[in-house]
Amino acid sequence: MKGKLTEEEIVSGLEKLQGWSREADGKWIVKKYRFSDYLAGIAFVERAARIAELELNHHPMISIDYKLVTLRLTSWHAGGLTALDFEAAARFDEVWNG
Amino acid sequence: MKGKLTEEEIVSGLEKLQGWSREADGKWIVKKYRFSDYLAGIAFVERAARIAELELNHHPMISIDYKLVTLRLTSWHAGGLTALDFEAAARFDEVWNG
């Protein structure tokens, strides 16, 4: 489950998600979440970070540009994307969907 | 107080802070805060964000790369750095120092 995914697996994984795309070099998946309230975005970050630390042990790169929160995922140990990145993406979307 | 600072004022402002520096284009000041615990970094972000929203009405760009939290400040309306950026930097350091 923790090996680097094939191209086919990545394409298939992205089809099952909404709003996630690959970054240019192909080693990351990224999603931008927009909030109408700044502190709602911060609360989302806090919840996603707890899940990253306590459930997944897998941490997204997070950037907060006012009401726009960007999450980026990769698996350093594998040098690319693994099943864990897609599992994490789905979990963060669950948090976002409330 | 909200006008763009002169070079001299920026140099003087940076001398009064610890760990803040200018980014290459000179329009931003930046500091990287390192934490020994991931969720401690997230708690810092949460506290800094509340101050940004509720006290300062001035929001840093925030990036979270595991236990490394980076804050970047600029004043869009002034096209550069203003006194508010330095006030915000000092407040975030207060939060960080506990």
N, CA and C atoms of all chains as a GROMACS GRO file, in nm:
protein
  588
    1MET      N    1   0.082  -0.122   0.000
    1MET     CA    2   0.000   0.000   0.000
    1MET      C    3   0.086   0.126   0.000
    2LYS      N    4   0.212   0.114   0.043
    2LYS     CA    5   0.290   0.235   0.059
    2LYS      C    6   0.388   0.257  -0.055
    3GLY      N    7   0.380   0.174  -0.159
    3GLY     CA    8   0.471   0.193  -0.272
    3GLY      C    9   0.424   0.307  -0.360
    4LYS      N   10   0.514   0.352  -0.444
    4LYS     CA   11   0.484   0.460  -0.538
    4LYS      C   12   0.379   0.411  -0.637
    5LEU      N   13   0.280   0.493  -0.661
    5LEU     CA   14   0.171   0.454  -0.751
    5LEU      C   15   0.214   0.466  -0.897
    6THR      N   16   0.152   0.386  -0.981
    6THR     CA   17   0.174   0.397  -1.126
    6THR      C   18   0.092   0.514  -1.181
    7GLU      N   19   0.123   0.554  -1.302
    7GLU     CA   20   0.046   0.659  -1.369
    7GLU      C   21  -0.103   0.626  -1.369
    8GLU      N   22  -0.132   0.502  -1.403
    8GLU     CA   23  -0.271   0.458  -1.412
    8GLU      C   24  -0.342   0.470  -1.276
    9GLU      N   25  -0.274   0.432  -1.172
    9GLU     CA   26  -0.331   0.440  -1.038
    9GLU      C   27  -0.352   0.586  -0.995
   10ILE      N   28  -0.261   0.672  -1.035
   10ILE     CA   29  -0.275   0.814  -1.000
   10ILE      C   30  -0.396   0.874  -1.073
   11VAL      N   31  -0.407   0.846  -1.200
   11VAL     CA   32  -0.521   0.898  -1.277
   11VAL      C   33  -0.652   0.847  -1.218
   12SER      N   34  -0.654   0.722  -1.186
   12SER     CA   35  -0.774   0.661  -1.125
   12SER      C   36  -0.803   0.723  -0.988
   13GLY      N   37  -0.698   0.746  -0.911
   13GLY     CA   38  -0.715   0.807  -0.779
   13GLY      C   39  -0.772   0.947  -0.788
   14LEU      N   40  -0.723   1.023  -0.884
   14LEU     CA   41  -0.772   1.161  -0.900
   14LEU      C   42  -0.917   1.164  -0.945
   15GLU      N   43  -0.956   1.066  -1.024
   15GLU     CA   44  -1.096   1.062  -1.072
   15GLU      C   45  -1.194   1.043  -0.957
   16LYS      N   46  -1.147   0.980  -0.851
   16LYS     CA   47  -1.235   0.954  -0.737
   16LYS      C   48  -1.244   1.074  -0.642
   17LEU      N   49  -1.160   1.173  -0.664
   17LEU     CA   50  -1.159   1.292  -0.577
   17LEU      C   51  -1.218   1.411  -0.651
   18GLN      N   52  -1.256   1.512  -0.574
   18GLN     CA   53  -1.305   1.636  -0.637
   18GLN      C   54  -1.212   1.751  -0.605
   19GLY      N   55  -1.164   1.817  -0.710
   19GLY     CA   56  -1.089   1.941  -0.688
   19GLY      C   57  -0.940   1.922  -0.668
   20TRP      N   58  -0.895   1.798  -0.667
   20TRP     CA   59  -0.752   1.772  -0.653
   20TRP      C   60  -0.690   1.759  -0.792
   21SER      N   61  -0.567   1.811  -0.805
   21SER     CA   62  -0.496   1.796  -0.932
   21SER      C   63  -0.349   1.773  -0.904
   22ARG      N   64  -0.277   1.735  -1.008
   22ARG     CA   65  -0.133   1.713  -0.991
   22ARG      C   66  -0.059   1.843  -1.014
   23GLU      N   67   0.048   1.859  -0.939
   23GLU     CA   68   0.136   1.973  -0.964
   23GLU      C   69   0.226   1.937  -1.082
   24ALA      N   70   0.286   2.040  -1.134
   24ALA     CA   71   0.363   2.029  -1.258
   24ALA      C   72   0.459   1.910  -1.261
   25ASP      N   73   0.534   1.890  -1.154
   25ASP     CA   74   0.634   1.783  -1.162
   25ASP      C   75   0.575   1.645  -1.138
   26GLY      N   76   0.446   1.640  -1.110
   26GLY     CA   77   0.376   1.512  -1.100
   26GLY      C   78   0.393   1.440  -0.968
   27LYS      N   79   0.476   1.493  -0.879
   27LYS     CA   80   0.502   1.424  -0.753
   27LYS      C   81   0.409   1.468  -0.640
   28TRP      N   82   0.325   1.563  -0.668
   28TRP     CA   83   0.235   1.617  -0.567
   28TRP      C   84   0.092   1.618  -0.618
   29ILE      N   85  -0.005   1.605  -0.524
   29ILE     CA   86  -0.142   1.643  -0.555
   29ILE      C   87  -0.177   1.762  -0.468
   30VAL      N   88  -0.261   1.848  -0.523
   30VAL     CA   89  -0.288   1.976  -0.458
   30VAL      C   90  -0.435   2.011  -0.468
   31LYS      N   91  -0.486   2.077  -0.364
   31LYS     CA   92  -0.622   2.131  -0.370
   31LYS      C   93  -0.627   2.264  -0.296
   32LYS      N   94  -0.701   2.356  -0.352
   32LYS     CA   95  -0.722   2.487  -0.290
   32LYS      C   96  -0.865   2.490  -0.237
   33TYR      N   97  -0.878   2.519  -0.109
   33TYR     CA   98  -1.008   2.531  -0.043
   33TYR      C   99  -1.033   2.678  -0.013
   34ARG      N  100  -1.146   2.727  -0.059
   34ARG     CA  101  -1.178   2.868  -0.036
   34ARG      C  102  -1.285   2.881   0.073
   35PHE      N  103  -1.264   2.973   0.164
   35PHE     CA  104  -1.357   2.995   0.275
   35PHE      C  105  -1.412   3.137   0.270
   36SER      N  106  -1.535   3.153   0.318
   36SER     CA  107  -1.592   3.288   0.320
   36SER      C  108  -1.549   3.363   0.445
   37ASP      N  109  -1.493   3.289   0.540
   37ASP     CA  110  -1.453   3.349   0.666
   37ASP      C  111  -1.311   3.303   0.700
   38TYR      N  112  -1.226   3.398   0.736
   38TYR     CA  113  -1.084   3.365   0.760
   38TYR      C  114  -1.068   3.260   0.869
   39LEU      N  115  -1.136   3.278   0.981
   39LEU     CA  116  -1.117   3.185   1.092
   39LEU      C  117  -1.181   3.048   1.066
   40ALA      N  118  -1.275   3.041   0.973
   40ALA     CA  119  -1.327   2.911   0.931
   40ALA      C  120  -1.217   2.835   0.856
   41GLY      N  121  -1.140   2.904   0.778
   41GLY     CA  122  -1.026   2.842   0.710
   41GLY      C  123  -0.923   2.792   0.809
   42ILE      N  124  -0.899   2.872   0.912
   42ILE     CA  125  -0.803   2.832   1.015
   42ILE      C  126  -0.854   2.710   1.093
   43ALA      N  127  -0.984   2.707   1.120
   43ALA     CA  128  -1.042   2.592   1.190
   43ALA      C  129  -1.028   2.465   1.105
   44PHE      N  130  -1.046   2.480   0.976
   44PHE     CA  131  -1.026   2.366   0.885
   44PHE      C  132  -0.881   2.316   0.893
   45VAL      N  133  -0.787   2.407   0.890
   45VAL     CA  134  -0.644   2.371   0.900
   45VAL      C  135  -0.619   2.294   1.030
   46GLU      N  136  -0.676   2.344   1.137
   46GLU     CA  137  -0.655   2.282   1.268
   46GLU      C  138  -0.710   2.138   1.268
   47ARG      N  139  -0.827   2.119   1.211
   47ARG     CA  140  -0.886   1.985   1.208
   47ARG      C  141  -0.808   1.892   1.115
   48ALA      N  142  -0.770   1.943   1.000
   48ALA     CA  143  -0.694   1.861   0.905
   48ALA      C  144  -0.558   1.822   0.966
   49ALA      N  145  -0.497   1.915   1.038
   49ALA     CA  146  -0.366   1.889   1.097
   49ALA      C  147  -0.375   1.783   1.206
   50ARG      N  148  -0.482   1.784   1.284
   50ARG     CA  149  -0.500   1.682   1.388
   50ARG      C  150  -0.512   1.545   1.326
   51ILE      N  151  -0.589   1.536   1.218
   51ILE     CA  152  -0.604   1.409   1.148
   51ILE      C  153  -0.470   1.364   1.090
   52ALA      N  154  -0.398   1.460   1.032
   52ALA     CA  155  -0.266   1.429   0.974
   52ALA      C  156  -0.174   1.370   1.080
   53GLU      N  157  -0.175   1.430   1.197
   53GLU     CA  158  -0.083   1.387   1.302
   53GLU      C  159  -0.131   1.262   1.374
   54LEU      N  160  -0.260   1.258   1.409
   54LEU     CA  161  -0.308   1.155   1.500
   54LEU      C  162  -0.366   1.033   1.431
   55GLU      N  163  -0.420   1.050   1.310
   55GLU     CA  164  -0.479   0.936   1.239
   55GLU      C  165  -0.388   0.883   1.130
   56LEU      N  166  -0.336   0.976   1.050
   56LEU     CA  167  -0.266   0.935   0.928
   56LEU      C  168  -0.115   0.924   0.946
   57ASN      N  169  -0.060   0.998   1.038
   57ASN     CA  170   0.084   1.017   1.046
   57ASN      C  171   0.141   1.054   0.909
   58HIS      N  172   0.071   1.144   0.844
   58HIS     CA  173   0.110   1.188   0.709
   58HIS      C  174   0.064   1.333   0.697
   59HIS      N  175   0.158   1.423   0.671
   59HIS     CA  176   0.132   1.566   0.686
   59HIS      C  177   0.135   1.639   0.553
   60PRO      N  178   0.029   1.709   0.524
   60PRO     CA  179   0.029   1.789   0.400
   60PRO      C  180   0.112   1.915   0.418
   61MET      N  181   0.165   1.968   0.309
   61MET     CA  182   0.215   2.105   0.311
   61MET      C  183   0.090   2.192   0.310
   62ILE      N  184   0.088   2.292   0.399
   62ILE     CA  185  -0.031   2.377   0.411
   62ILE      C  186   0.010   2.521   0.385
   63SER      N  187  -0.065   2.590   0.300
   63SER     CA  188  -0.042   2.734   0.294
   63SER      C  189  -0.174   2.808   0.308
   64ILE      N  190  -0.167   2.919   0.380
   64ILE     CA  191  -0.287   2.997   0.411
   64ILE      C  192  -0.264   3.138   0.358
   65ASP      N  193  -0.338   3.169   0.255
   65ASP     CA  194  -0.329   3.301   0.192
   65ASP      C  195  -0.467   3.366   0.211
   66TYR      N  196  -0.481   3.432   0.326
   66TYR     CA  197  -0.609   3.488   0.370
   66TYR      C  198  -0.716   3.378   0.371
   67LYS      N  199  -0.819   3.386   0.287
   67LYS     CA  200  -0.928   3.288   0.297
   67LYS      C  201  -0.909   3.167   0.205
   68LEU      N  202  -0.790   3.156   0.150
   68LEU     CA  203  -0.759   3.045   0.060
   68LEU      C  204  -0.656   2.954   0.126
   69VAL      N  205  -0.697   2.830   0.149
   69VAL     CA  206  -0.609   2.731   0.212
   69VAL      C  207  -0.570   2.627   0.107
   70THR      N  208  -0.440   2.606   0.091
   70THR     CA  209  -0.392   2.508  -0.007
   70THR      C  210  -0.327   2.391   0.065
   71LEU      N  211  -0.368   2.271   0.031
   71LEU     CA  212  -0.303   2.150   0.082
   71LEU      C  213  -0.230   2.081  -0.032
   72ARG      N  214  -0.108   2.036  -0.002
   72ARG     CA  215  -0.028   1.963  -0.101
   72ARG      C  216   0.020   1.834  -0.037
   73LEU      N  217   0.011   1.727  -0.111
   73LEU     CA  218   0.050   1.596  -0.056
   73LEU      C  219   0.152   1.526  -0.145
   74THR      N  220   0.249   1.465  -0.082
   74THR     CA  221   0.341   1.373  -0.150
   74THR      C  222   0.393   1.277  -0.045
   75SER      N  223   0.459   1.172  -0.088
   75SER     CA  224   0.521   1.075   0.005
   75SER      C  225   0.671   1.076  -0.018
   76TRP      N  226   0.742   1.146   0.070
   76TRP     CA  227   0.887   1.162   0.052
   76TRP      C  228   0.957   1.028   0.043
   77HIS      N  229   0.916   0.934   0.131
   77HIS     CA  230   0.988   0.806   0.138
   77HIS      C  231   0.979   0.730   0.005
   78ALA      N  232   0.872   0.758  -0.071
   78ALA     CA  233   0.853   0.685  -0.197
   78ALA      C  234   0.899   0.767  -0.317
   79GLY      N  235   0.932   0.892  -0.294
   79GLY     CA  236   0.974   0.978  -0.406
   79GLY      C  237   0.861   1.009  -0.501
   80GLY      N  238   0.739   1.009  -0.449
   80GLY     CA  239   0.624   1.038  -0.536
   80GLY      C  240   0.496   1.013  -0.461
   81LEU      N  241   0.392   0.981  -0.533
   81LEU     CA  242   0.260   0.964  -0.473
   81LEU      C  243   0.233   0.818  -0.436
   82THR      N  244   0.173   0.799  -0.320
   82THR     CA  245   0.135   0.665  -0.275
   82THR      C  246  -0.014   0.665  -0.238
   83ALA      N  247  -0.063   0.546  -0.206
   83ALA     CA  248  -0.204   0.533  -0.166
   83ALA      C  249  -0.235   0.622  -0.046
   84LEU      N  250  -0.137   0.642   0.039
   84LEU     CA  251  -0.158   0.723   0.159
   84LEU      C  252  -0.193   0.868   0.124
   85ASP      N  253  -0.135   0.919   0.015
   85ASP     CA  254  -0.169   1.056  -0.027
   85ASP      C  255  -0.316   1.066  -0.066
   86PHE      N  256  -0.365   0.965  -0.134
   86PHE     CA  257  -0.505   0.969  -0.177
   86PHE      C  258  -0.599   0.945  -0.059
   87GLU      N  259  -0.557   0.861   0.033
   87GLU     CA  260  -0.635   0.839   0.155
   87GLU      C  261  -0.644   0.971   0.234
   88ALA      N  262  -0.531   1.039   0.246
   88ALA     CA  263  -0.528   1.166   0.320
   88ALA      C  264  -0.616   1.270   0.250
   89ALA      N  265  -0.606   1.278   0.118
   89ALA     CA  266  -0.687   1.375   0.042
   89ALA      C  267  -0.836   1.353   0.069
   90ALA      N  268  -0.876   1.226   0.067
   90ALA     CA  269  -1.018   1.194   0.090
   90ALA      C  270  -1.060   1.233   0.232
   91ARG      N  271  -0.971   1.210   0.329
   91ARG     CA  272  -1.003   1.246   0.468
   91ARG      C  273  -1.016   1.399   0.484
   92PHE      N  274  -0.928   1.474   0.420
   92PHE     CA  275  -0.936   1.620   0.433
   92PHE      C  276  -1.065   1.671   0.367
   93ASP      N  277  -1.104   1.608   0.259
   93ASP     CA  278  -1.231   1.647   0.195
   93ASP      C  279  -1.350   1.615   0.286
   94GLU      N  280  -1.343   1.506   0.356
   94GLU     CA  281  -1.450   1.473   0.452
   94GLU      C  282  -1.462   1.582   0.558
   95VAL      N  283  -1.347   1.625   0.609
   95VAL     CA  284  -1.346   1.732   0.710
   95VAL      C  285  -1.408   1.857   0.650
   96TRP      N  286  -1.370   1.887   0.529
   96TRP     CA  287  -1.416   2.008   0.463
   96TRP      C  288  -1.567   2.004   0.438
   97ASN      N  289  -1.614   1.886   0.402
   97ASN     CA  290  -1.758   1.869   0.377
   97ASN      C  291  -1.838   1.866   0.507
   98GLY      N  292  -1.764   1.862   0.620
   98GLY     CA  293  -1.830   1.864   0.750
   98GLY      C  294  -1.900   1.734   0.780
   99MET      N  295   0.062   5.640   0.989
   99MET     CA  296   0.110   5.509   1.034
   99MET      C  297   0.096   5.403   0.924
  100LYS      N  298   0.010   5.426   0.826
  100LYS     CA  299  -0.014   5.318   0.732
  100LYS      C  300   0.057   5.337   0.599
  101GLY      N  301   0.144   5.441   0.592
  101GLY     CA  302   0.216   5.464   0.467
  101GLY      C  303   0.332   5.367   0.452
  102LYS      N  304   0.381   5.359   0.330
  102LYS     CA  305   0.495   5.273   0.300
  102LYS      C  306   0.618   5.326   0.373
  103LEU      N  307   0.691   5.238   0.437
  103LEU     CA  308   0.809   5.279   0.513
  103LEU      C  309   0.926   5.308   0.420
  104THR      N  310   1.014   5.394   0.467
  104THR     CA  311   1.140   5.420   0.394
  104THR      C  312   1.239   5.307   0.423
  105GLU      N  313   1.344   5.303   0.343
  105GLU     CA  314   1.450   5.205   0.366
  105GLU      C  315   1.503   5.213   0.509
  106GLU      N  316   1.524   5.337   0.552
  106GLU     CA  317   1.580   5.357   0.685
  106GLU      C  318   1.486   5.302   0.793
  107GLU      N  319   1.358   5.328   0.775
  107GLU     CA  320   1.260   5.280   0.873
  107GLU      C  321   1.253   5.126   0.874
  108ILE      N  322   1.268   5.068   0.758
  108ILE     CA  323   1.264   4.921   0.750
  108ILE      C  324   1.385   4.860   0.820
  109VAL      N  325   1.501   4.914   0.793
  109VAL     CA  326   1.624   4.865   0.858
  109VAL      C  327   1.611   4.879   1.009
  110SER      N  328   1.562   4.994   1.052
  110SER     CA  329   1.544   5.019   1.194
  110SER      C  330   1.442   4.923   1.254
  111GLY      N  331   1.333   4.899   1.182
  111GLY     CA  332   1.229   4.807   1.229
  111GLY      C  333   1.283   4.666   1.244
  112LEU      N  334   1.362   4.621   1.148
  112LEU     CA  335   1.418   4.485   1.154
  112LEU      C  336   1.515   4.470   1.271
  113GLU      N  337   1.586   4.577   1.301
  113GLU     CA  338   1.683   4.570   1.412
  113GLU      C  339   1.614   4.547   1.546
  114LYS      N  340   1.488   4.591   1.554
  114LYS     CA  341   1.414   4.575   1.680
  114LYS      C  342   1.351   4.437   1.693
  115LEU      N  343   1.353   4.359   1.586
  115LEU     CA  344   1.293   4.225   1.588
  115LEU      C  345   1.402   4.119   1.589
  116GLN      N  346   1.363   3.997   1.626
  116GLN     CA  347   1.458   3.886   1.620
  116GLN      C  348   1.411   3.782   1.520
  117GLY      N  349   1.498   3.749   1.425
  117GLY     CA  350   1.469   3.638   1.335
  117GLY      C  351   1.389   3.675   1.212
  118TRP      N  352   1.352   3.801   1.200
  118TRP     CA  353   1.280   3.846   1.081
  118TRP      C  354   1.380   3.899   0.979
  119SER      N  355   1.353   3.872   0.852
  119SER     CA  356   1.440   3.926   0.747
  119SER      C  357   1.354   3.965   0.627
  120ARG      N  358   1.415   4.036   0.535
  120ARG     CA  359   1.340   4.076   0.415
  120ARG      C  360   1.352   3.970   0.308
  121GLU      N  361   1.245   3.953   0.234
  121GLU     CA  362   1.254   3.863   0.120
  121GLU      C  363   1.319   3.939   0.006
  122ALA      N  364   1.363   3.860  -0.090
  122ALA     CA  365   1.445   3.912  -0.200
  122ALA      C  366   1.392   4.042  -0.262
  123ASP      N  367   1.263   4.048  -0.288
  123ASP     CA  368   1.212   4.167  -0.358
  123ASP      C  369   1.192   4.286  -0.263
  124GLY      N  370   1.214   4.264  -0.135
  124GLY     CA  371   1.211   4.374  -0.039
  124GLY      C  372   1.074   4.417   0.007
  125LYS      N  373   0.970   4.356  -0.050
  125LYS     CA  374   0.834   4.398  -0.013
  125LYS      C  375   0.774   4.316   0.100
  126TRP      N  376   0.847   4.217   0.145
  126TRP     CA  377   0.797   4.127   0.249
  126TRP      C  378   0.900   4.119   0.360
  127ILE      N  379   0.849   4.095   0.483
  127ILE     CA  380   0.938   4.044   0.589
  127ILE      C  381   0.890   3.904   0.623
  128VAL      N  382   0.985   3.819   0.660
  128VAL     CA  383   0.956   3.677   0.678
  128VAL      C  384   1.029   3.624   0.801
  129LYS      N  385   0.964   3.528   0.866
  129LYS     CA  386   1.029   3.456   0.976
  129LYS      C  387   0.985   3.311   0.976
  130LYS      N  388   1.079   3.223   1.001
  130LYS     CA  389   1.049   3.080   1.012
  130LYS      C  390   1.056   3.042   1.158
  131TYR      N  391   0.949   2.982   1.208
  131TYR     CA  392   0.940   2.936   1.346
  131TYR      C  393   0.946   2.783   1.345
  132ARG      N  394   1.041   2.728   1.420
  132ARG     CA  395   1.054   2.582   1.424
  132ARG      C  396   1.000   2.528   1.557
  133PHE      N  397   0.922   2.422   1.548
  133PHE     CA  398   0.860   2.361   1.666
  133PHE      C  399   0.908   2.217   1.682
  134SER      N  400   0.914   2.170   1.807
  134SER     CA  401   0.956   2.032   1.828
  134SER      C  402   0.836   1.938   1.815
  135ASP      N  403   0.717   1.995   1.813
  135ASP     CA  404   0.595   1.915   1.806
  135ASP      C  405   0.504   1.975   1.698
  136TYR      N  406   0.453   1.888   1.612
  136TYR     CA  407   0.372   1.936   1.500
  136TYR      C  408   0.249   2.014   1.546
  137LEU      N  409   0.177   1.959   1.643
  137LEU     CA  410   0.053   2.027   1.686
  137LEU      C  411   0.081   2.155   1.766
  138ALA      N  412   0.200   2.167   1.821
  138ALA     CA  413   0.238   2.294   1.884
  138ALA      C  414   0.252   2.402   1.776
  139GLY      N  415   0.306   2.365   1.662
  139GLY     CA  416   0.314   2.460   1.550
  139GLY      C  417   0.176   2.501   1.503
  140ILE      N  418   0.085   2.404   1.497
  140ILE     CA  419  -0.053   2.433   1.455
  140ILE      C  420  -0.123   2.525   1.556
  141ALA      N  421  -0.098   2.501   1.684
  141ALA     CA  422  -0.158   2.586   1.789
  141ALA      C  423  -0.106   2.730   1.776
  142PHE      N  424   0.021   2.743   1.744
  142PHE     CA  425   0.078   2.877   1.721
  142PHE      C  426   0.008   2.945   1.602
  143VAL      N  427  -0.011   2.872   1.495
  143VAL     CA  428  -0.081   2.928   1.378
  143VAL      C  429  -0.220   2.974   1.417
  144GLU      N  430  -0.289   2.894   1.495
  144GLU     CA  431  -0.425   2.926   1.535
  144GLU      C  432  -0.427   3.056   1.617
  145ARG      N  433  -0.333   3.070   1.709
  145ARG     CA  434  -0.328   3.189   1.793
  145ARG      C  435  -0.288   3.313   1.711
  146ALA      N  436  -0.190   3.295   1.626
  146ALA     CA  437  -0.147   3.408   1.542
  146ALA      C  438  -0.260   3.452   1.449
  147ALA      N  439  -0.334   3.356   1.397
  147ALA     CA  440  -0.443   3.387   1.304
  147ALA      C  441  -0.555   3.464   1.374
  148ARG      N  442  -0.583   3.426   1.498
  148ARG     CA  443  -0.688   3.498   1.574
  148ARG      C  444  -0.648   3.643   1.596
  149ILE      N  445  -0.522   3.663   1.629
  149ILE     CA  446  -0.473   3.799   1.650
  149ILE      C  447  -0.478   3.877   1.518
  150ALA      N  448  -0.439   3.810   1.411
  150ALA     CA  449  -0.441   3.874   1.278
  150ALA      C  450  -0.582   3.921   1.244
  151GLU      N  451  -0.679   3.835   1.272
  151GLU     CA  452  -0.817   3.865   1.234
  151GLU      C  453  -0.883   3.962   1.331
  152LEU      N  454  -0.866   3.937   1.461
  152LEU     CA  455  -0.948   4.007   1.560
  152LEU      C  456  -0.882   4.132   1.618
  153GLU      N  457  -0.749   4.135   1.620
  153GLU     CA  458  -0.680   4.252   1.676
  153GLU      C  459  -0.624   4.343   1.568
  154LEU      N  460  -0.555   4.280   1.472
  154LEU     CA  461  -0.477   4.360   1.377
  154LEU      C  462  -0.552   4.391   1.248
  155ASN      N  463  -0.647   4.304   1.213
  155ASN     CA  464  -0.706   4.306   1.079
  155ASN      C  465  -0.597   4.315   0.972
  156HIS      N  466  -0.497   4.231   0.992
  156HIS     CA  467  -0.382   4.225   0.900
  156HIS      C  468  -0.330   4.082   0.904
  157HIS      N  469  -0.329   4.017   0.787
  157HIS     CA  470  -0.311   3.872   0.784
  157HIS      C  471  -0.179   3.832   0.719
  158PRO      N  472  -0.100   3.755   0.790
  158PRO     CA  473   0.024   3.708   0.728
  158PRO      C  474  -0.005   3.595   0.629
  159MET      N  475   0.082   3.578   0.531
  159MET     CA  476   0.083   3.453   0.455
  159MET      C  477   0.146   3.351   0.549
  160ILE      N  478   0.083   3.235   0.559
  160ILE     CA  479   0.130   3.132   0.650
  160ILE      C  480   0.161   3.006   0.570
  161SER      N  481   0.277   2.947   0.593
  161SER     CA  482   0.297   2.814   0.537
  161SER      C  483   0.346   2.720   0.645
  162ILE      N  484   0.296   2.599   0.638
  162ILE     CA  485   0.325   2.497   0.739
  162ILE      C  486   0.387   2.377   0.668
  163ASP      N  487   0.515   2.359   0.692
  163ASP     CA  488   0.588   2.248   0.630
  163ASP      C  489   0.634   2.160   0.746
  164TYR      N  490   0.546   2.069   0.785
  164TYR     CA  491   0.562   1.983   0.903
  164TYR      C  492   0.585   2.071   1.027
  165LYS      N  493   0.703   2.067   1.090
  165LYS     CA  494   0.720   2.142   1.216
  165LYS      C  495   0.778   2.281   1.194
  166LEU      N  496   0.780   2.324   1.070
  166LEU     CA  497   0.834   2.456   1.036
  166LEU      C  498   0.720   2.545   0.987
  167VAL      N  499   0.695   2.653   1.061
  167VAL     CA  500   0.588   2.747   1.025
  167VAL      C  501   0.652   2.878   0.978
  168THR      N  502   0.614   2.922   0.859
  168THR     CA  503   0.669   3.046   0.805
  168THR      C  504   0.560   3.152   0.797
  169LEU      N  505   0.589   3.269   0.850
  169LEU     CA  506   0.497   3.383   0.838
  169LEU      C  507   0.562   3.487   0.748
  170ARG      N  508   0.483   3.542   0.658
  170ARG     CA  509   0.529   3.648   0.567
  170ARG      C  510   0.433   3.764   0.576
  171LEU      N  511   0.486   3.884   0.583
  171LEU     CA  512   0.401   4.003   0.596
  171LEU      C  513   0.432   4.106   0.490
  172THR      N  514   0.327   4.166   0.439
  172THR     CA  515   0.339   4.283   0.353
  172THR      C  516   0.208   4.360   0.363
  173SER      N  517   0.206   4.481   0.313
  173SER     CA  518   0.083   4.561   0.311
  173SER      C  519   0.046   4.589   0.166
  174TRP      N  520  -0.052   4.513   0.118
  174TRP     CA  521  -0.090   4.524  -0.023
  174TRP      C  522  -0.129   4.666  -0.061
  175HIS      N  523  -0.207   4.729   0.028
  175HIS     CA  524  -0.260   4.861  -0.005
  175HIS      C  525  -0.149   4.963  -0.025
  176ALA      N  526  -0.032   4.938   0.040
  176ALA     CA  527   0.078   5.035   0.030
  176ALA      C  528   0.182   4.992  -0.073
  177GLY      N  529   0.168   4.870  -0.125
  177GLY     CA  530   0.267   4.822  -0.220
  177GLY      C  531   0.402   4.796  -0.157
  178GLY      N  532   0.402   4.766  -0.029
  178GLY     CA  533   0.529   4.740   0.039
  178GLY      C  534   0.506   4.724   0.188
  179LEU      N  535   0.608   4.756   0.264
  179LEU     CA  536   0.601   4.739   0.409
  179LEU      C  537   0.555   4.866   0.479
  180THR      N  538   0.469   4.847   0.580
  180THR     CA  539   0.422   4.959   0.660
  180THR      C  540   0.446   4.928   0.808
  181ALA      N  541   0.417   5.027   0.892
  181ALA     CA  542   0.433   5.009   1.037
  181ALA      C  543   0.350   4.891   1.086
  182LEU      N  544   0.237   4.867   1.021
  182LEU     CA  545   0.149   4.758   1.062
  182LEU      C  546   0.217   4.621   1.049
  183ASP      N  547   0.301   4.606   0.947
  183ASP     CA  548   0.373   4.478   0.932
  183ASP      C  549   0.467   4.454   1.050
  184PHE      N  550   0.532   4.560   1.094
  184PHE     CA  551   0.626   4.546   1.206
  184PHE      C  552   0.552   4.527   1.339
  185GLU      N  553   0.438   4.593   1.350
  185GLU     CA  554   0.354   4.572   1.469
  185GLU      C  555   0.306   4.426   1.474
  186ALA      N  556   0.263   4.376   1.358
  186ALA     CA  557   0.214   4.237   1.352
  186ALA      C  558   0.328   4.139   1.384
  187ALA      N  559   0.445   4.163   1.327
  187ALA     CA  560   0.561   4.075   1.353
  187ALA      C  561   0.590   4.068   1.502
  188ALA      N  562   0.588   4.183   1.568
  188ALA     CA  563   0.617   4.187   1.712
  188ALA      C  564   0.510   4.111   1.791
  189ARG      N  565   0.384   4.122   1.748
  189ARG     CA  566   0.275   4.050   1.816
  189ARG      C  567   0.290   3.899   1.800
  190PHE      N  568   0.325   3.855   1.680
  190PHE     CA  569   0.339   3.711   1.657
  190PHE      C  570   0.456   3.656   1.738
  191ASP      N  571   0.560   3.736   1.752
  191ASP     CA  572   0.673   3.692   1.837
  191ASP      C  573   0.632   3.683   1.984
  192GLU      N  574   0.547   3.774   2.027
  192GLU     CA  575   0.496   3.766   2.164
  192GLU      C  576   0.421   3.635   2.187
  193VAL      N  577   0.337   3.600   2.090
  193VAL     CA  578   0.262   3.474   2.098
  193VAL      C  579   0.360   3.357   2.104
  194TRP      N  580   0.460   3.363   2.022
  194TRP     CA  581   0.558   3.254   2.012
  194TRP      C  582   0.637   3.241   2.143
  195ASN      N  583   0.669   3.355   2.202
  195ASN     CA  584   0.744   3.354   2.327
  195ASN      C  585   0.657   3.316   2.446
  196GLY      N  586   0.527   3.302   2.420
  196GLY     CA  587   0.435   3.258   2.525
  196GLY      C  588   0.401   3.372   2.617
   0.00000   0.00000   0.00000
